[in-house]
Amino acid sequence: MNAITRCVKLITLSLTALIITACASTGPNYAEYIIGEWETDINGMPIDVTVTESTINLMGITTEYALQDNVLTFDFQGPQVANIEIVSDDEMRQNNITSNLLMTFKRKK
């Protein structure tokens, strides 16, 4: 009985360690997060942005994008590269490395 108890404890400890490691190694899923309709502004002018699994529609122009981790690349009036920061479920910031512009986006409801 003592050996069985030790085995159960060892298995429980191993599974707990595995779950903790899995949770710690998974970050936000930016690909799922960015999909949807967003609003922002540029110099006070409201802008609506729609993101699908493969495209961004910005000011009536649709272009494909690539996403690696939190780095978004797309072509809009030239190549654009932006780092995405998740603020909340309904808010993100994009730091556009190309234009040195920090923008806040709010999910449309």
N, C-alpha and C positions, 0 to 999 in steps of 0.2 A: 504494500500500500504506500509506503514511504517513497519508493521509486516512482510509482505512478504520479504521486503528488508533485514530485520534483519535475517530472516530464511535463505535466500540465502547466506548472509555473514557468518552465523554460519556454514552452511553446507560446504561452500568453505574453511573456516578456519579449520574445522575438517578434511576434505579431505587432505588439505595441510599438516597438522600435521601428519596424517597417512602415507602419502607418505614419508615425511622426516624421520619418525621413521623406516619405512621399508627399506629405503636406508641406513640409519645409521647402521641397525642391520645385514645387509647382507655383509659378507666379501667375499674374493676371493673364487672361486670354484676350489679348488686344484685338485679335481677329474677330472675335464675337462681340467684344465691347463696342467697337467703333461703328458697327452696322446700325443704321437707323437714320432718323432725321434730326438734324442739329441746327441751331441758330447761333450766330455770332454777329459781330459788327467790325467794320473797318472804318476808322475815323468817324464813328457815329452812324455810318450807313449800315442798316441791317442786312445780313446775308443769310440765306437759307442754304444748307448743305445736306445732301442725301448721299449716304454711303451704303453700297451693297457689298456683296462678298468679293467683288472684283473691280467696282468702279466708284468714282466720286463724281457727283454732279454739283458744280459750284457755279453760281450765276448763269445757269442755263447751259453750261459747257460740261459734257461728260467725258471723263478720261479714266483710263485704267490706273491702278496703283499697285505698288508692292509693299508688303509689310514684313519686316523681320524684327522680331521681339517688339520693341516700342518705337522703331524707326520706320516712318512712313515716307515713301518716295512716290512722286507722281509728276506729271508734266502739266503745268498751268502757267502760261506766259513764260515758258522756260522750265527747266528742271527744278523741282522743289524737294527739299529734304526736311522733315520735321520730326522731332522727338515728341511722343505722346506721354502725357502724365494723367493718370486717372485721379480725379479729385473726389468724385462720388459716383454713384450709379447714373446720375443725370448731368454730370459736369466733367469736362476734360480740358486740359490745356495742351496746346501745341506750340512748341518752341521751334519756329521755322529757322533752321540753320542757314538756309540760303538767303533769306531776306532779313534775318535777325529780328523777326517779329514774334512776339509772344501773344497768342490769341486764346481766349476762353470761349469754349463752346458749351451750350446748354442743350440738352436733349429736348426736342419739341414734344409737347404732350397733346 
